[in-house]
């Protein structure tokens, strides 16, 4: 329920006090929203990253004794810069370096007394526990429950007790007593006021999240990032652009990339409207304040199109040379991956393409090779799951009704399969798993059998390109005809509403992490491929990569290696991890199937050493 809890927290963090009726030119705004979370520090840090909170108080990293002065100074600076809302998150058990407790009431009093600003406290409490679970948590529960059953079936009287967990995208089994000892060691480190050790004992992912939050929440980059003339000390000029359809999480990734680059002292160029914008010269230098407020916004503020660079290489090379772009980040879907491959193939003809290049996969279809998850897929999944919940409610009220729902995704059946698992579907038809008229008939008979046993509703999902002949209309008519007298059938094509409104916490934080990793990787490649005269000569396959989450870790995979793993005709990977979840979908829908074990036995140290988007 971890991401569900953050999901519940964000609407409260994003709410505006009613006193924000003043015009923007008003110099003394009176609105303030102080959020107090009765939760673990993981929730506080992840919610702070996902909501662009201005300040966060956590017990593992206590603030210094003069925190009131620092807090008020930052708020005043942000107000002077035009910010109309400030969010402060207080974790349960927050303290200062001397061990004095910090509460939401104390923070409010500091702001009111020193700044005379209208301040509100929102104690989230059990709101974080309630409501419908997110799609991620539903699927996680299904996977971990199945893994727990297999662990119990394999156990004997000598088997060490274990905790079934998820590390990255890999189900793992961790020794129970090691987990207990690690938890005790955190408490001991905090009791001894060894704060650095306490943070490290939470795991590498927690420490990195905290470091990333502190960097991104700054009002402006540090003075050390610039020389006396105001030029960046990093010296590199990097660019970021989108190619493909818009997806939630793109803006969060751009924000993180821009601020990480500027923090180092590098220059960042934003390329608008994809390849067409690059050719037309729609390129603008991006500043720290340009990306304020982007993390929670859906869509793509830089603009994106599906146009590929083929046939425009000469014009693209000229623009890269004109703006002295030395490294390029492309955020997008299958088109972004394809476009990056085309640019890399032209390095022999155009020296301007011999720069480090990296792709962050971002598409609701989750059809890009080299990664288990793409930005935007979690948001799309939650949209479909929420719609399925509403449709199921309608079906239950009507009694004996079956809904046939068509999802997006092209030839990739990820959305239909995982949404089916999260939404409790009876079947999900996809391109990757061929089905015949006999399979459809058996599912109809299975549905009729469930109805006769007292189940009052049915849910069928179909990927939009699952079959040319067995389309949504055909399946709807088949269920309607064969179900006469037993149940009624309705169909629903979801369309572009699946692309979502605001990105989920998962997509916000994953985009933030992946962009930060891309900056580190690009800098490494620039340093390794810069000639003595200052020119960049990146020609090896390892200098053009795609960043993805592969099982337990983030991985930079050369684009050349991914060609053999790609079905370019159907625009899908040849091997897809989520196909192993389909037997679980059928088992939970009371079909006969076999689910294979996926769990690995690892130690607590191994689990803590990975950097996962799930922590």
Beta strands, then each sheet from edge to edge (+ up, - down):
strand 1: 33-37
strand 2: 55-57
strand 3: 87-91
strand 4: 120-123
strand 5: 162-167
strand 6: 170-175
strand 7: 237-243
strand 8: 267-271
strand 9: 283-285
strand 10: 327-332
strand 11: 356-361
strand 12: 401-407
strand 13: 427-429
strand 14: 457-463
strand 15: 488-493
strand 16: 544-550
strand 17: 553-558
strand 18: 566-567
strand 19: 572-573
strand 20: 600-602
sheet 1: 2+ 3+ 1+ 4+
sheet 2: 5+ 6- 20-
sheet 3: 9+ 8- 7- 10- 11- 16- 17+
sheet 4: 13+ 14+ 12+ 15+
sheet 5: 18+ 19-
end
